[in-house]
């Protein structure tokens, strides 16, 4: 598989579509700013067990980051309706001794930059650096600036909850509140993601190969006991005989008897294949 993530290529596609989606002449827009919040790590209630982490898909598309609680800021100045020099910055959590006691610490900025296809100077830490950087961009903005977010609802179940400092900026009393909009970003992302990069095509082919193999394993497991089910299907009284589990069956006798059993075999096979 290709190692370098094409985050810059994905962003270039988005910028092109975003400028096309927004009627800059009608809205009198001179600058676009994008703010994306990555997914947060979650724990089961009253335990220290982390739930399986899955990055918000649009965030991953633009950054390649699989690190929880990351943030991403893009500054797009417009020159005569076209995008000028675009700057981007990815922020990841800084390693702490307390967090490292319970889970794998986040990578260093150098490692994360290499993994995600970023320059080292385009990296920073979430929690402090992202707030100061974003507010610094807003200080240079005027009323012709649009700040794009996936959702400006405080409790939107579809997207990760933003940091409190960001929601404070959405407050109607804040001078920057009118700049925030969720009307255009998702539309532009949908258009940008229609065209797949070579790496995405490679990933899709690999995923298809793995899932197809997993389906074959499930079908083979179902077939292993088909004859026994056929013979024992009807009992002496003419009724369907129920399969009984004793809990002492060996691994080779674990028959798929329900959709949940089939799902367990399918997921296990996919994970083993990578």
Secondary structure as UniProt FT lines:
FT   HELIX           7..21
FT   HELIX           24..27
FT   STRAND          31..37
FT   TURN            45..46
FT   HELIX           57..63
FT   TURN            68..69
FT   STRAND          71..79
FT   TURN            80..81
FT   STRAND          82..92
FT   HELIX           97..100
FT   TURN            101..102
FT   HELIX           109..116
FT   HELIX           120..122
FT   STRAND          123..125
FT   TURN            126..128
FT   HELIX           129..139
FT   TURN            143..144
FT   STRAND          145..148
FT   TURN            154..155
FT   TURN            157..158
FT   HELIX           164..169
FT   TURN            172..173
FT   TURN            175..176
FT   HELIX           177..179
FT   STRAND          180..181
FT   HELIX           185..192
FT   TURN            193..194
FT   HELIX           198..224
FT   HELIX           226..231
FT   TURN            236..237
FT   HELIX           251..253
FT   HELIX           259..272
//
